[in-house]
């Protein structure tokens, strides 16, 4: 597994790269992949203006973090409405413990959100361990259901090798060998 610097360099480099080309980029492909199951809809949190968290932020204190604004909250609600309109119900909703991610997940999918450290910001954790945990969880997903994960730009870039806009989703399928997940579809920000 690459070291922390290698993962962060790769994540930062994803900002300059165009999105990965994929055959499944439309809504129909995303819905089909989610219904088939064994996938995750991994979203970057909705719009939270600014860059990074302010100095002195504390994970359990939302007042010290960068948070969603009204536009981001509306975006999160539209995300949930998109799933509801298509009758797509995730088996589980997991989120980074950062407030902007938890709020995105709760506004979109209700209160049944599980905070999961592996989805946290790579800037504050152990990037190699986090990516390994995410890939292992993806590899264990069974057909017939899907999960929703809400995370951060750097974390999703390290996991999937591609950048995401605020509120954008990647439909990912795991690989049994723990390699980078297969990108089944992209869901544009709502």
C-alpha positions as CSV (number, residue, x, y, z in Angstrom):
1,X,0.0,0.0,0.0
2,X,1.4,3.5,-0.9
3,X,2.5,5.7,2.0
4,X,0.6,8.8,3.1
5,X,2.6,11.3,0.9
6,X,2.1,9.2,-2.2
7,X,-1.7,9.0,-1.6
8,X,-2.0,12.7,-0.9
9,X,0.1,13.6,-4.0
10,X,-2.2,11.3,-6.0
11,X,-5.3,12.9,-4.5
12,X,-4.0,16.4,-5.2
13,X,-3.1,15.5,-8.7
14,X,-6.6,14.4,-9.4
15,X,-7.7,18.0,-9.4
16,X,-5.8,18.6,-12.6
17,X,-7.0,15.5,-14.4
18,X,-10.2,15.3,-16.4
19,X,-12.8,12.8,-15.1
20,X,-12.0,9.2,-16.0
21,X,-13.7,8.1,-19.2
22,X,-16.2,5.4,-18.6
23,X,-18.9,3.7,-20.7
24,X,-21.4,4.1,-18.0
25,X,-21.8,7.8,-17.4
26,X,-25.5,8.3,-17.7
27,X,-28.4,8.1,-15.3
28,X,-29.7,4.8,-16.7
29,X,-26.3,3.1,-16.1
30,X,-26.1,4.5,-12.6
31,X,-29.6,3.2,-11.7
32,X,-28.9,-0.2,-13.3
33,X,-25.6,-0.6,-11.4
34,X,-27.2,0.4,-8.1
35,X,-30.2,-2.0,-8.6
36,X,-27.8,-4.8,-9.5
37,X,-26.1,-4.2,-6.2
38,X,-22.6,-5.0,-5.0
39,X,-21.9,-1.3,-5.5
40,X,-21.5,1.9,-3.5
41,X,-22.7,5.4,-4.5
42,X,-19.8,7.4,-3.1
43,X,-20.5,11.1,-2.9
44,X,-18.4,14.1,-2.1
45,X,-20.2,16.1,0.5
46,X,-22.5,18.9,-0.8
47,X,-21.3,22.4,-1.2
48,X,-19.4,23.8,1.8
49,X,-17.8,27.0,0.7
50,X,-14.1,27.5,1.3
51,X,-11.0,25.2,1.3
52,X,-10.0,22.8,4.0
53,X,-11.0,23.3,7.6
54,X,-10.0,26.4,9.6
55,X,-7.0,26.2,12.0
56,X,-8.0,24.7,15.3
57,X,-10.9,22.8,14.0
58,X,-12.2,20.0,16.2
59,X,-13.9,16.9,14.8
60,X,-16.8,16.8,17.2
61,X,-17.5,20.6,17.1
62,X,-19.3,21.7,14.0
63,X,-18.8,25.4,14.9
64,X,-15.0,24.9,14.2
65,X,-15.4,23.2,10.8
66,X,-16.2,24.3,7.3
67,X,-19.9,23.5,6.9
68,X,-22.7,23.4,4.3
69,X,-24.3,26.6,3.3
70,X,-28.0,27.0,2.2
71,X,-27.0,26.0,-1.4
72,X,-25.2,22.9,-0.1
73,X,-28.2,21.9,2.1
74,X,-30.6,22.3,-0.9
75,X,-28.1,20.2,-3.0
76,X,-28.2,17.4,-0.3
77,X,-32.0,17.4,-0.3
78,X,-32.1,17.1,-4.1
79,X,-29.7,14.2,-3.9
80,X,-32.1,12.3,-1.6
81,X,-35.0,13.2,-3.8
82,X,-33.2,11.7,-6.8
83,X,-32.9,8.4,-5.0
84,X,-36.5,8.5,-3.7
85,X,-37.9,9.3,-7.2
86,X,-36.2,6.1,-8.5
87,X,-37.2,3.9,-5.7
88,X,-33.5,3.3,-4.7
89,X,-33.1,2.5,-1.0
90,X,-29.5,1.9,0.2
91,X,-28.8,-0.9,2.6
92,X,-26.6,1.4,4.6
93,X,-25.6,5.1,4.6
94,X,-22.1,5.7,5.9
95,X,-20.4,9.0,6.3
96,X,-17.2,10.7,7.2
97,X,-17.5,12.0,10.8
98,X,-16.9,15.6,9.6
99,X,-20.1,17.7,10.0
100,X,-20.4,18.7,6.4
101,X,-20.5,15.0,5.4
102,X,-22.9,13.9,8.1
103,X,-25.2,16.8,7.3
104,X,-25.2,15.9,3.6
105,X,-26.0,12.3,4.4
106,X,-28.8,13.1,6.9
107,X,-30.4,15.7,4.7
108,X,-30.4,13.2,1.7
109,X,-31.2,9.9,3.5
110,X,-32.5,10.7,6.9
111,X,-31.1,10.0,10.4
112,X,-29.9,6.4,9.8
113,X,-26.4,7.5,9.0
114,X,-23.3,5.7,10.4
115,X,-20.2,7.8,11.0
116,X,-17.2,5.8,9.7
117,X,-13.6,7.0,10.3
118,X,-12.4,5.3,7.1
119,X,-14.4,7.9,5.1
120,X,-12.8,10.8,7.0
121,X,-10.4,13.3,5.6
122,X,-7.0,11.8,4.6
123,X,-5.4,15.0,5.9
124,X,-6.2,13.9,9.5
125,X,-6.0,10.1,9.3
126,X,-3.9,7.2,8.1
127,X,-4.4,7.3,4.3
128,X,-3.1,3.9,3.5
129,X,-5.2,2.2,6.2
130,X,-8.3,4.2,5.2
131,X,-8.0,3.3,1.5
132,X,-7.4,-0.3,2.4
133,X,-10.5,-0.4,4.6
134,X,-12.7,1.2,2.0
135,X,-11.5,-1.2,-0.8
136,X,-12.0,-4.2,1.5
137,X,-15.5,-3.0,2.3
138,X,-16.2,-2.6,-1.4
139,X,-15.0,-6.1,-2.1
140,X,-17.3,-7.6,0.5
141,X,-20.5,-6.0,-0.9
142,X,-23.1,-8.6,-2.0
143,X,-25.2,-8.3,-5.2
144,X,-28.8,-7.2,-4.7
145,X,-28.1,-4.1,-2.6
146,X,-25.9,-1.0,-2.5
147,X,-24.6,1.4,0.1
148,X,-24.2,5.2,0.0
149,X,-20.9,6.7,1.3
150,X,-20.4,10.4,1.9
151,X,-16.8,11.6,2.1
152,X,-14.2,14.2,0.9
153,X,-12.4,15.1,-2.3
154,X,-9.1,13.7,-1.2
155,X,-10.5,10.5,0.2
156,X,-12.5,9.7,-2.9
157,X,-9.6,10.6,-5.2
158,X,-7.3,8.2,-3.3
159,X,-10.0,5.5,-3.4
160,X,-11.1,5.8,-7.0
161,X,-8.4,7.8,-8.7
162,X,-10.7,10.5,-10.0
163,X,-11.8,13.9,-8.8
164,X,-15.3,14.9,-7.8
165,X,-17.3,18.1,-7.5
166,X,-19.3,19.0,-4.4
167,X,-22.3,16.7,-4.3
168,X,-21.0,14.5,-7.2
169,X,-21.2,10.7,-6.9
170,X,-19.3,7.8,-8.2
171,X,-20.9,4.4,-8.5
172,X,-18.1,2.0,-7.6
173,X,-17.8,-1.8,-7.6
174,X,-15.1,-3.5,-5.6
175,X,-12.5,-5.9,-6.8
176,X,-11.6,-9.0,-4.9
177,X,-7.9,-8.3,-5.1
178,X,-8.3,-5.0,-3.2
179,X,-7.2,-3.0,-6.3
180,X,-8.8,0.3,-7.2
181,X,-12.6,-0.1,-7.6
182,X,-14.3,-0.2,-11.0
183,X,-16.1,3.0,-11.9
184,X,-19.6,2.0,-13.1
185,X,-21.1,5.5,-13.4
186,X,-20.9,9.1,-12.4
187,X,-23.8,11.0,-10.8
188,X,-23.5,14.7,-11.5
189,X,-24.2,17.1,-8.6
190,X,-27.9,17.5,-8.2
